[in-house]
Amino acid sequence: MRTAAAITIGDEILIGQVTNTNAAFIGQKLSEIGVEVTRMVVVGDEYEEIMTAFKEYYEKFDAVLITGGLGPTHDDITKRVMADFFNVPLVMDNSVLENVRDRLSKRGIPMRKVNEDQALVPEGCEVLMNHWGTAPGMLFDDGKKFFVVMPGVPHEMQNIMSEHVLPRMKVRAIGQVIKHRVLKTTGIAESSLYELLGDIDSLLGGRAKLAFLPSQIGVRLRITVKAATTEEADSIIADLEGKIRNKAERYIYAGGEVDIEETLGRMLTEKKLAISVAESCTGGFISHRITNVSGSSGYFDRGVVSYSNRAKMEILHVPGELLEKFGAVSEEVARAMAEGVRNISSSDIGISVTGIAGPTGGTPEKPVGLVYIGLADAAGTIVERRLLPDERLRFKDRVSQAALELVRKRLLGIS
């Protein structure tokens, strides 16, 4: 078994009411066992659409994994399509029926005909018991083709995958290891990062794939390697990561799925430094991110949301004449805010942000998206001016990322 396809069934996904987390989970888990998912599709609750997907993918792939459409209502037709596809009738499975009856009884729900119908399964399939819900998984496996249908409820699907599906597929995976390594960068645009890394084909040498995955807070670099052994895959990834870091180290803040606040927390802990934050345009979001990390009480002293000019003066002791002369969104006020929060907290580092989140409030001289980020420490005070025009909430994301990145660079001695 080498290739697989994932089919997600449900109108709710097509119209955007539900996020398709099932496909992401399937892709991740199959990749870990060396089975490559090369196709994913979402189809609505329509008989012909589902049947067409079944026919196409069963012919093309070693394994087909389907989620959704196994509920008790009229629009849940996946099981009927599955039975027709394999040209078998639906039959009652007593073990599933007992599981449904037991779960409903524990919840004080009376058994109805529609619930009993959930125990109907295509004749000849292997039933994968669902101990987390009422709809079972159903598997047809002839030794060549692996075809499994699972519930669309994420935790039910994930448990059936882990308990029943993955162990079976793992022993059938053919001599292939697929490994991924993610490097997280910030402070550099995708196009600039691409140019910085140079000739990608030469860098990879045909041994791997490199994907650029941009977001509003940075670009993730994903290295993907297929190899005969885990040792070979790890060796290739380590070599490529080293080459990438040689070119772009200053922009890489983490490997894997670590966020920048975790990286920063580790650095502050190692250096035994305390930090405090004065926020205007981010409204406490930087403090929120810092304190999302367990153990942050060891290095985070306080966060001040000084949204108004009055708060800036009363709490941070920003001189009124600075506000009057330069305005709240200015290099001078950002400097005074960073120094002010450091002074009132006796922290090693003071961070400040002041800007225009929009969509209103901008002027030709100070447009929406303008922000000043201040940092005060024993070596002095620096202020960065950024222009980050974006939707209001994304603006706050980007400003908070830039502020945390400024601290990281300061601790590393990067100008």
PyMOL commands that set and color helices and strands:
alter all, ss='L'
color gray80, all
select helices_A, chain A and resi 11-14+21-32+47-60+78-85+94-106+113-119+154-170+190-197+200-204+230-251+260-271+285-291+296-298+309-316+320-326+331-345+392-412
alter helices_A, ss='H'
color red, helices_A
select strands_A, chain A and resi 3-9+36-43+63-67+90-92+120-122+126-128+137-141+146-150+177-185+209-215+218-227+252-255+275-279+300-305+349-355+370-377+380-387
alter strands_A, ss='S'
color yellow, strands_A
deselect
rebuild
show_as cartoon
